[in-house]
C-alpha cells in the first residue's frame, strides 16, 4: 500500500509517516519500482500501535523503546504519565481560574488586565505581608474579584492575611458564598475551618443555612465556629454544640456568651442542657458550667446548688457569682 493510501486509511498525515520513517519508528517494508514507499500489513499495524501509544501521551522516543525493547515494562512509565498529566491539569486549572478572575472584572483594556494579573501575583506571593497588602490596597482602585478572594481565603494559612481576606469578602456581600460553601465540603479539615470562618462574616439566609449544615461536621473546630456564628442569628440548633464546647473547655467563654445570646429564644432548653452536664466528675467541667449558667436568666437555684458543691473550688466560684459568702 502506498503512502497516500496509508494516510487516507489511518488518518496519519503523509508528512508524519515520512517523519516516522526518518526516525526509524515505522519504516515501510518495501519500495516500488519508482522508489515510492510501500507499506505491508505489519507496517500498518505498527502505525496503529504508534498512534495508540501517542494517544496516551508517550513521546516518540518512549514509543520506540516500548516497541523495540523486549524488557520494556509499561508500569513505571504509565505511572509517570499519570503524574505528569495530573500536574498539567493542575496548571491548566490554575490558568482557567486566573482567566475567569480577569474576565470577572470586565477589563476595558490591557492595562486593566495587567493590574489584575499583578494583583493575583500579590495574592500568590510567598510573603504574607505582601499578600495582606494586595488585599487591603489593590493597585489603582482595581477591585479584587470575589471568586479570587474566596479561593485565596480557603488556602490562606496566615491568620492575619486570612482575616484581611474575610474582611474583604464580607464587604463584597454574598457573591463568593458558593465557592466558600464548596470549601465546606472539602476533605481537608483546614479548608473547612477557613470556609466556616469566612461564611460567618456573611449575612443572609443562604449563609445561615450553610453554617447550620456545618454543625454536623466531623471536625470540632468547624462545628464550634459554626455554632458561635449562628447564636447571634438566633439559630437554636447551635445549643448542643455550644454546651459541648463549655464542657470540653474549647472556647468555653465564647460559647457561654453565645448561649446567653440565645437564652431569650430557648432559655429553658439551654438550662436543661447545662443541668444535664452537672453530674460531671471533673470539678473543672462543673466550674465552666457554673460560669455559663450565670449568663442565663433564671438559673439562681442551680447556682445555689453549685455553691454547696462538694468540691470547694466549684462552691467558691458559684458563691462568688451569686455575691454570697461561700460555706465554710
Secondary structure by P-SEA (a helix, b strand, c coil): ccaaaaaaaacccaaaaaaaaaacccccccccccccbbbcaaaaaaaaaaaaaaaacccaaaaaaaaccccccaaaaaaaaaaaaaaaaaaaaaaaaaaaaaaaaccccaaaaaaaaaaaaaaacccaaaaaaaaacccccccccaaaaaaaaaacccaaaaaaaaaaaaaacccaaaaaaaaaacccaaaaaaaaaaaaacccaaaaaaaaaacccccaaaaaaaaaaacccccccaaaaaaaaaaaccaaaaaaaaaaaaccccaaaaaaaaaaacccccaaaaaaaaaaaaacccaaaaaaaaaacccaaaaaaaaaaacccccc
